[in-house]
Amino acid sequence: MTATSEQIGTPIAAKRPSRWLRNPMAKIASIPMILTALVVFVGGTTWTVVYSFTDSKLLPRENFVGFDQYERLWSTARWMVSIKNLALYGVCSLVLTLTIGFILAALLDRKVRFEGAFRTIFLYPFALSFVVTGLAWQWILNPDFGLQNLVREWGWTSFTFDPLNNPDIVMFGLLIAGIWQGSGLIMCIMLAGLRGIDEDIWKAARVDGIGTIKTYVVIIIPMMRPVFITSLVLIASGIIKLYDLVVAQTNGGPGISSEVPAKYVINYMFQAQNLAQGFAASTMMLLSVVIILIPWAYLEFGGRKRG
């Protein structure tokens, strides 16, 4: 007698382990990493938020004062300047780094000669630390022996370009250094995405008479949506933790014109010896990240599941 498919399939399905019991060794191996993340990230974040409601100075102490630290934070001119600077730097950095990185990747994707050399040149700045980048651009933008002096030696004696000593445009001096370092990485990510596009798509676009620029805008860029999201996350993470570039180039000057939130936190925690104020500032930084990430995660993953 021949067994039916239902009779064969039932015991096999019954013996199949549940989703939680599959790959047990992999799950066991991930336990130390999960515990470390819970203790370090979740525990540290909770500890920071709790002590931001105290009046801790040099050492933590459980003397809760409510929202006093937050009221002081938002009434401090230095914090407000740092927020404005980060917003300006963030918007310009996102737009320009993505644009420059994509343009460089599109040019290299045309199979130019010496592509490997160009990739190395463009990616090399990313191998440098932000401290080295900041010091290098501090020298380049120095008016006495940097770019301004070089242009004047060529004959343009009235040329003036001294952003690091001008409070009105100092953030653009920092932006130049940040874009110079970050564009190479974005170029490589974009180039990898472009190389993953099927050549038949380009052939079909040429057959239909679609121009190169329109093909990029209408077809290629929408297909590279995951690549752009990855690039945005990398750029945004670098913007939020912007600190060492500022310290190396301007140390927050002139005055407080180039202050950023991360520098505010470090200064209050380790120099002003006011832990609670530093914790309050870092909590606001975390809150800003959460406000951005939760809607994005909901639209990205929740919408996909509903679809």
C-alpha positions in Angstrom: 0.0 0.0 0.0 1.4 3.4 -1.0 1.3 6.1 1.6 -0.4 9.4 0.7 1.4 12.7 0.8 -0.6 13.8 3.8 0.4 10.6 5.8 4.1 11.2 4.9 4.0 15.0 5.6 2.3 14.9 9.0 5.0 13.1 11.0 7.8 15.1 9.3 6.1 18.4 10.2 5.5 17.2 13.7 9.2 16.4 14.2 10.4 19.8 12.7 11.8 21.9 15.6 10.3 25.3 16.3 11.9 28.5 15.1 13.5 29.2 18.5 15.2 25.8 18.6 16.9 26.0 15.2 20.6 26.5 15.0 21.1 26.2 18.8 24.9 26.6 18.7 24.6 29.9 16.9 22.1 31.2 19.5 24.3 30.0 22.4 27.3 31.7 20.8 25.4 35.0 20.5 24.5 35.1 24.3 27.7 36.9 25.4 27.2 39.6 22.7 23.6 40.0 23.7 24.5 40.3 27.4 27.2 42.8 26.7 24.9 44.9 24.6 22.2 44.8 27.4 24.7 45.7 30.2 26.7 48.3 28.3 24.2 50.0 26.1 20.8 49.5 27.9 22.3 49.7 31.4 24.6 52.6 30.6 21.8 54.5 28.9 19.4 53.9 31.8 22.0 55.0 34.3 22.7 58.2 32.3 19.0 59.1 32.0 18.4 58.5 35.7 21.3 60.5 37.0 20.4 63.4 34.6 17.6 64.2 37.1 20.1 64.6 40.0 22.5 67.4 41.0 25.6 65.2 40.6 28.9 67.1 40.3 32.3 65.4 40.4 30.8 62.1 41.5 27.3 60.6 41.0 24.9 61.1 43.9 21.2 60.3 44.2 19.9 63.7 45.1 17.1 64.1 42.6 16.2 67.7 41.5 13.6 66.9 38.8 14.0 68.8 35.5 16.3 71.4 36.8 19.3 70.2 34.7 17.1 70.3 31.6 15.8 73.8 32.3 19.4 75.0 32.8 20.5 73.2 29.6 17.9 74.9 27.4 18.6 78.3 28.9 22.4 78.1 28.2 23.5 80.0 25.2 26.4 77.6 24.6 24.0 74.7 24.2 21.7 76.6 21.8 24.7 77.5 19.7 25.8 73.9 19.6 22.4 72.8 18.4 22.3 75.3 15.6 25.8 74.4 14.5 25.0 70.7 14.5 21.8 71.3 12.4 23.7 73.4 9.9 26.6 71.0 9.7 24.2 68.0 9.5 22.0 69.3 6.7 25.0 70.5 4.6 27.0 67.3 5.2 24.1 65.0 4.3 23.3 66.7 1.1 26.9 67.4 -0.1 28.4 64.1 0.9 25.7 62.1 -0.7 25.8 64.2 -3.9 29.6 64.3 -4.2 29.9 60.6 -3.4 27.3 59.6 -6.0 28.8 61.8 -8.7 32.3 60.4 -8.1 30.8 56.9 -8.2 28.9 57.6 -11.4 32.1 58.9 -13.1 34.1 55.9 -12.0 31.4 53.6 -13.1 32.0 54.7 -16.7 35.1 52.5 -16.7 37.6 55.3 -16.7 41.3 54.6 -17.0 43.3 54.2 -13.8 40.1 53.6 -11.9 42.0 51.8 -9.1 44.3 54.8 -8.6 41.4 57.2 -8.5 39.5 55.0 -6.0 42.6 54.9 -3.7 43.0 58.7 -3.9 39.4 59.4 -3.1 39.2 56.8 -0.3 42.5 57.7 1.3 41.1 60.6 3.5 38.7 58.1 5.2 41.8 56.1 6.4 42.8 59.2 8.5 41.5 59.9 11.9 39.4 63.0 12.4 42.1 64.5 14.5 44.7 64.2 11.7 42.1 65.5 9.2 41.3 68.5 11.5 45.0 69.4 12.0 45.7 69.1 8.3 42.9 71.4 7.3 43.8 73.7 10.1 47.1 74.3 8.3 45.5 74.4 4.9 43.0 77.1 5.9 45.5 79.1 7.9 45.7 82.6 6.4 49.4 83.0 6.9 50.8 79.9 5.1 47.7 78.1 3.8 45.3 78.5 0.9 44.9 82.3 1.3 48.6 82.9 1.3 49.1 80.6 -1.8 46.4 82.4 -3.8 47.9 85.8 -2.9 51.4 84.6 -4.1 49.8 83.8 -7.5 48.9 87.5 -7.8 45.4 87.9 -6.2 46.6 90.0 -3.3 43.1 90.9 -2.2 41.9 87.3 -1.9 40.6 86.5 1.6 39.6 83.1 2.9 40.0 82.6 6.6 36.9 80.6 7.7 38.3 79.2 11.0 38.8 82.7 12.4 35.5 84.0 11.3 32.6 83.2 13.6 30.0 83.6 10.9 31.5 80.9 8.5 33.6 78.8 10.9 31.2 75.8 10.5 31.8 75.8 6.8 35.5 75.4 7.4 34.7 72.4 9.5 32.3 71.2 6.8 35.0 71.3 4.1 37.2 68.9 6.2 34.3 66.6 7.0 33.2 66.3 3.4 36.8 65.7 2.3 37.1 62.8 4.6 33.6 61.2 4.2 33.0 61.5 0.5 35.4 58.7 -0.4 33.6 56.1 1.7 30.2 57.1 0.3 31.7 56.9 -3.2 32.8 53.3 -2.7 29.4 52.3 -1.3 27.6 54.0 -4.2 30.0 52.4 -6.7 29.3 49.0 -5.3 25.6 49.7 -5.7 26.0 50.9 -9.3 28.1 47.8 -10.2 25.2 45.7 -9.0 22.8 47.2 -11.6 22.2 44.8 -14.4 23.7 46.1 -17.7 20.5 45.1 -19.5 18.8 48.0 -17.8 21.2 50.5 -19.4 20.8 48.8 -22.7 17.0 49.0 -22.5 17.2 52.7 -21.5 19.4 53.5 -24.5 17.0 51.6 -26.8 14.1 53.7 -25.5 16.0 56.8 -26.1 16.3 57.8 -22.4 19.3 60.1 -21.7 22.0 59.2 -19.2 21.0 61.8 -16.6 17.3 60.9 -16.8 18.2 57.2 -16.5 20.1 57.9 -13.3 17.2 60.0 -11.8 14.3 57.9 -13.0 15.6 54.3 -12.9 19.0 53.9 -11.3 18.6 56.0 -8.1 15.2 54.4 -7.1 16.8 51.0 -7.6 19.6 52.0 -5.2 17.3 52.9 -2.3 18.9 50.5 0.1 22.4 51.8 -0.7 21.2 55.4 -0.1 19.7 54.4 3.2 23.0 52.7 4.3 24.9 55.8 3.3 22.5 58.1 5.2 22.8 56.0 8.4 26.6 56.2 8.2 26.7 59.9 7.5 24.1 60.6 10.3 26.1 58.6 12.8 29.2 60.6 12.0 27.2 63.9 12.4 25.8 63.1 15.8 29.1 62.2 17.3 31.0 65.1 15.8 33.7 66.0 18.3 37.3 65.3 17.5 37.2 67.2 14.2 36.0 70.3 16.0 38.6 70.0 18.8 41.4 69.5 16.3 40.5 72.4 14.1 39.0 75.1 16.3 38.4 73.7 19.8 35.0 75.3 19.7 36.2 78.8 18.7 36.3 81.6 17.9 34.6 82.0 21.3 31.8 79.4 21.2 30.9 79.8 17.5 31.8 76.2 16.6 30.5 74.4 19.6 28.7 71.1 19.1 26.6 68.9 21.5 29.2 66.2 21.9 31.8 68.8 22.9 29.3 70.3 25.4 28.8 66.9 27.0 32.5 66.1 27.3 33.3 69.6 28.7 30.7 69.5 31.4 31.4 65.9 32.4 35.2 66.0 32.6 36.2 69.7 32.7 33.4 71.5 34.5 32.9 68.5 36.7 29.2 68.7 36.4 28.1 65.1 35.6 24.3 65.8 35.8 24.5 68.6 33.2 26.5 66.4 30.9 24.1 63.5 31.4 21.1 65.9 30.6 22.8 67.0 27.3 23.6 63.4 26.3 20.0 62.4 27.0 18.8 65.1 24.7 21.2 63.9 22.0 19.8 60.3 22.5 16.2 61.6 22.3 16.9 63.4 19.1 18.2 60.2 17.5 15.2 58.2 18.8 12.8 60.8 17.4 14.4 60.4 14.0 14.9 56.6 14.0 11.4 55.5 15.3 9.4 57.0 12.4 12.0 55.8 9.9 11.9 52.3 11.3 8.1 52.2 11.3 7.9 53.4 7.7 10.7 51.1 6.5 9.7 47.9 8.3 6.1 48.3 9.4 5.0 49.5 5.9 6.9 46.7 4.3 5.1 44.1 6.5 1.7 45.7 5.8 2.5 45.7 2.1 
